Amino acid sequence: MIVPSSLATYRLRSSPPNLTNPLSPDAAFHRVRVVGLHFLALAFVAAFLLLFGQYVERQMFCTPSTDRSNMEFNIDIEYLCSLLSDVVEYMAIAFPCSLVWSHLLQASLFVVAAYILWTRNSIYLQSFATFEPPDAWKVSQDQIVEMMRRQGVFTDDSIAFMRRLLEKSGTGMSTAWPPGIIKCLQGEKADRSVEGSRKEAETVIFDVVDNALKEAGLRPTDIDVLVVNCSLFSPTPSLSAMVVTKFQMREDIQSFNLSGMGCGASLIGVDLARNMIQRMKFGGRALVVSTEIITPNLYHGNERKFLVQNTLFRCGGAAVVLSNKLVDRASALYRLQHLVRVHGVGEEMTGVVYETEDTEGHRGVRLSRDILKIAGKCLEK
């Protein structure tokens, strides 16, 4: 390796550079070096601000939006990283003496970009809301038994069986039932119609959606993905369309309505929302709503495997707001750590919770005794 004589002389000199004499070559070189580094830093900042300003202008004035006054500005991390890298390369060409500095800046940029990209893939819980039923919806266990008796279809043995289930179910003495069924306690006929079911869905879903958005401090137009799941009630138009219309959400919202997925639908909805917002270029926010509608699903037969549903399920609902935006990280309640889905395969797995008709033609959900054993096998996987 050949070392330039000037560099070798400077490294081998025995005395330190003379900076006390302003007229010495060492002092002059020191001043030139300091001024050059300051100029380099200013040029770097100026070039970055110029290019970044152009990027902001494109985002603010070239992005379609129906509400410019409330439009939220998002940073394209990949573009910003490439922009900074280009600035560093241009300065390394313009100032060859700053090659070491350019490498250091590129290394720092890589670390910062990797951290930002990692945090952007994280899913944060912004708010959580559950349905608080009105007092008129709350009934005791004795009132539930009386409602079953007033249906006029259950035998005394079935009534006694449902009473025993209620006593061992662990449910409280004041749980919520829909008004369409409660009205039989006032001597009226129970309402199991589609309109009655839709009213129950509107009451539950609108309440939890409104509370979740208020808790997160968001407007309905801030939501990018909507997932609504209800296993047994799936009307047309869908429940998700009902939410979009009620809250006047954006026309380009990605809306999904899940049905028939049972008790695991809440986690499936969170998984779907996570996958959708992680694929968005600027990140996004998702609203996940989970409920079950009781009004149309009261079983009117006498087979015990179907009678369990009449005693276990109640009115309820929950909604969560998820986000992977960096601006939401500071206000988040939790960060999603793990989400694992296991799908049972086989007739034994799919038959533990099965909607069908009994031998007399009454529709209901048949619950197998093996449901806990099957659930345990899935957890072992």
Salt bridges, closest charged atoms under 4 A:
ASP26 OD2 - ARG13 NH2 3.52
ASP67 OD2 - ARG219 NH1 3.63
GLU72 OE1 - ARG285 NH2 3.25
GLU72 OE2 - LYS325 NZ 3.89
ASP76 OD2 - LYS281 NZ 3.40
GLU78 OE2 - ARG120 NH2 3.24
GLU132 OE2 - LYS138 NZ 3.61
ASP135 OD1 - LYS138 NZ 3.60
ASP142 OD1 - ARG163 NH1 3.42
GLU146 OE1 - ARG149 NH1 3.07
GLU146 OE2 - ARG150 NE 2.93
ASP157 OD2 - ARG304 NH2 3.23
GLU188 OE1 - LYS183 NZ 3.77
ASP210 OD2 - LYS214 NZ 3.20
ASP222 OD1 - ARG219 NH2 2.79
ASP224 OD1 - ARG250 NH2 2.82
ASP252 OD1 - ARG250 NE 2.84
ASP271 OD1 - ARG274 NH2 2.75
ASP271 OD2 - ARG341 NH1 3.24
ASP328 OD2 - ARG285 NE 2.77
GLU355 OE2 - ARG363 NH1 2.60
GLU360 OE1 - HIS362 NE2 3.57
